[in-house]
Every structure is written in structure tokens, then in C-alpha cells.
Amino acid sequence: MISSSTHEIHYMLARAILVRSPFVLVAMLVVASLFTAVTTTAADQPDDIPLIGFDFENGHYFNGSLEISGFVEDEVRPTKVQWRLEPTDGPLGGDITSSLEVIDTSSSRTSWAWSITLDDSDAEAISPCTCYVSITVQSETGDIWEGSRVMFLGDTSRSAIIVDSPEPGDWVHGFISVSGWSMYPMTWTTPELRLFAKSASSSIDACSIEADSDMSAHLSIIIPDGEFSESLNISGLSDGWHSLYAENYDPSGVTYSQECIPIQVNNLAPSISIEGPEHSLEGAGDLFFDASATDDPVWGREELHYMWVLRKPSHSGQTPLQIVMGQDKGTLTIPTGSSGDYSLTLVVTDSGGISSTMVKIFTIQNVIPKAKASLDNLPIENGTRIKLSPGSEWMLDASLSEDSENDQVGLRCVWKIDHQPVYEGCIRTLSWPSGAGDEVILTLDVIDDDDDYGSISVLLVHPEASEPLPYPLIVLVISALFMLSAILLRYRSSDDSSSIPKWKSDE
């Protein structure tokens, strides 16, 4: 027999939420680590899942007529309640909704009793039987829940297995807990519950046939005695669909039974690939990071969930500047408005809840401000000499200084005379400092929010200062005097030579 049954209704729903949407769990954990505020989660809310109960335990023996009963507990009356008994030669079951009777209204949840009766002839027709009784409850929203019990009718010899966990279609990896119930109605050797797995090509192929435990590597062997729970190491299984078998072993086949649960093995984490710059200039346009090539080795990229976390280490603490998440968030655009060193963390979670993390480090380099100034509306060129116009005050204007867009508004202007700060503000009035000579050095520092600055300096000359002779003129005059002196010396030397007396020789 190949079948599946569920009992713990609360467990089933919780597992369905966490396993089938694992990225929800990852996002909750990350957000919880970032914020300290107390929040209310779904776990704090009232549970409205129906509870299916039985008035007998698994493995109960029946003889003769069959009478079984139980209850359904919920906030509202179930829309439909059905039962079935298997295995039988034909369909055996029916609708028992109309027979429900209220038995408890002491709380917000009401209990309704149900009962099933098979007379002696019906019971005799299916006896002996290792039977699975299933109760199916359907709510007004269309959701369906099921609970099952095993009963032994007559002198049955076949054993029974119910696997509660994992559930059909569950995502599993690493170590998993397999729990359920197993019993041999009669034994002549030590009972043996074998747990093993077989790979399958698809969900349809999984659990499509019985498997031979003698030809399979066993994950575990248990001596069953009712309830069981076993931790299995499945880290060696390849990713993909698998058939997980639980088998009450009996080489004779008399007490043999087998249960199969289709599972999705997901041991391999996604492989992350991020394309994006490592350096940029402040205000140079948005940065584009592309992780769309990220892939899961087996399950593909269609169901991948992305979570980007942008941090700036120099920022106060490690509080994220930006968090972006979703299944369609394989790319991210970041503005370059603020310079600094950044870390961009990408967490990619696959459908089975396995995550990979990659950190991308990049730098946005600050743009140095460009200092521009004018003196009485005349542009100031760095390194020049300016004689001030007559007066006692002159207008300084550095409002045309330039920086990246985000820093432009916050620029600071500091004016210095002979390297000492005297004014702050991009538009100021200059007065000649007392005690200064005829010349001073005027410096403008334009500072951005990163404390980087650009500067220009000029030499200012007081309007009443006497202008020295230009250096070229001085050189020209000296050269002319030198030449004139040389000419005069030459002329004088010539006159002196003509006045020397000439002596006649004695003969």
C-alpha cells in the first residue's frame, strides 16, 4: 500500500507556512535583527484551524460490529465532513455532515461529535483488515484538513504505518525528523522499520511504485512500538524529488507494509553572481548592480527570493540605509549622491529555504569643490596680483563655486587673510585689516560636507600703496647706464692715448 495520512493539524499549517514560503521566514528573521521594537506576529493570533479527534488510539482491535466516533473542533460549523475506510475492495465511506452534534460550547471553539457504525455483516465483509479510517473536514473557505487512525479488524496480520512528518511535498535538507506510528499486529521475529529514499524524476514519478528495501541503502532502521521519531541525515542525497519510504520489513510478506512520502530534497544553496562597479564619483549617476545570473543548481531561478541590504560603515552604527526584497528583485539601483565606503549584502533564498550570501564592497569618491570668486564683480584668478580700487570696502562673492549636486547647497566659504580665517560666508564685504602693510594674501576655501575643500589665493595691494618700478624697466635702465658707461670709458681712453708725447731718436 502506498498512501499518506496527516494527524497534527496545527503542525501541518505551521510547517506549510514556513516551508512553502521560506523567504518569508528569512525576511522575518532579518527584520527582527534590525529593529528592536516589539511586533505582533501571526503566532500571536488566535488559531482557527479545525481539530480532528478520535475516541480510540491507533492500533485498536475491533471484532464484530464496528462503531467508531470522534469530534471536530472549530470556531464555526464545518461545511462538509466525510469519512472513508481503506483498503477495501470498493469505496467505503460517506458524508456525515448532517449527523454532527454539538457537544461543547464552553469556549469560543465549538465541538461537534461524529460517529460511524458498520453492522456485523458489513464488518465481516471487510474483515480481516488492517484499516485506515480517515476523517476529512472542509471549511467554508474551501480548505481541507484530514486526520487518520489505524484499526485492526479480525485476525489481521498485516502491519500498519502512518507517517506524520515530513508531509507530502515538503522541502527538506540536511537532517530531517521522520515521525509517525508503526505496529505489527502479530510478530514472530523482531519488528523492523526501515527508512530509505529513492530519487525521482518528477513529483509524478515520486512514490509511483513500491520499492525493494533489500536493494536500497537504508537511512535508518528502527524497532517500532507505536509512536516513533527518528532524525535522518539526508545531506548525501542529490537535489530533486525523492520518494521517502517507511517499511515494516518482513521477508515472508505476511506482515509487510510500506508507506511513501514524496519530498523535495534541497541540499545545495543558490549560486550568487553580482555584476556591478567597485568605484564611482559622487553625483556621477546611479549605480546598477545585477544579480539576475544567480541560479539554483537544480531547482532553477524562477522562485528565487532576493534581499539586498545596503550599509555604510561610517554611518551611525550598522543600521541599513536601504533594504529591498522580493522574487523579482534580481537587480538594484543605488544613487551616488553621498560619498563614502559602502557594503552591499545580497541574500538569495531558494524555494526550499536554503540561502546564500554575498557582500559587495564599493566606494563613491567625493568630488572636491571648485572654488570660484569675484572681487567687486571682477573674477579672481588663482595666483594673481590685484590692486584694490579706491575705497574702504570691497565686495567678495564665492556663490558661483561648484560641487556635486547633493553637496552644492551645503557648501561653506571661509575667507583667510595671510592664512588666518577672518570671514565665513560665500558673500562678504572685505575691509583692509588694521595693522596690515600694503599687501596681503587673500585665500578662499570652499568646503563640502565631507570636509574636503578647494582653494584659490591672490595677492591684494592697498589702493594707496605706491607702485614700485616695474622690474623690466629697472633692468632696462641699468643696462642702458652700463652701456653708456662703457662708451664713455672707451672714448676717454682714446683721448688719453693721443696726448702721449713722441720722442725722436738720437742719431
Sequence and secondary structure as in RCSB ss.txt:
>XXXX:A:sequence
MISSSTHEIHYMLARAILVRSPFVLVAMLVVASLFTAVTTTAADQPDDIPLIGFDFENGHYFNGSLEISGFVEDE
VRPTKVQWRLEPTDGPLGGDITSSLEVIDTSSSRTSWAWSITLDDSDAEAISPCTCYVSITVQSETGDIWEGSRV
MFLGDTSRSAIIVDSPEPGDWVHGFISVSGWSMYPMTWTTPELRLFAKSASSSIDACSIEADSDMSAHLSIIIPD
GEFSESLNISGLSDGWHSLYAENYDPSGVTYSQECIPIQVNNLAPSISIEGPEHSLEGAGDLFFDASATDDPVWG
REELHYMWVLRKPSHSGQTPLQIVMGQDKGTLTIPTGSSGDYSLTLVVTDSGGISSTMVKIFTIQNVIPKAKASL
DNLPIENGTRIKLSPGSEWMLDASLSEDSENDQVGLRCVWKIDHQPVYEGCIRTLSWPSGAGDEVILTLDVIDDD
DDYGSISVLLVHPEASEPLPYPLIVLVISALFMLSAILLRYRSSDDSSSIPKWKSDE
>XXXX:A:secstr
        HHHHHHHHHHHHSHHHHHHHHHHHHH  S    GGGS     EEEESS TTEEE SSEEEEEEEEES
S  SEEEEEEES SS  EEE GGG EEEE SSSSEEEEEEEEE HHHHHHH SEEEEEEEEEE TTS EEEEEEE
EEESS    EEEEEES TT EE SEEEEEEEEE SS SS   EEEEEEE SSTTTTTSS   GGGS EEEEE  S
EEEEEEEE TTS SEEEEEEEEE  TTSSS EEEEEEEEE  S  B   B  SEEETTS  EEEE TT B TTT 
STT EEEEEEE TTSSTT  SEEEEETT  EEEE   S EEEEEEEEEE TTS EEEEEEEEEEE    B   EE
TTEE  TT EEE  SSSEEEEE TT B  HHHHTT EEEEEETTEEEEESSEEEEE  TT  SEEEEEEEEE TT
S EEEEEEEEE TTS     HHHHHHHHHHHHHHHHHHHHHHHHHHHHTS       
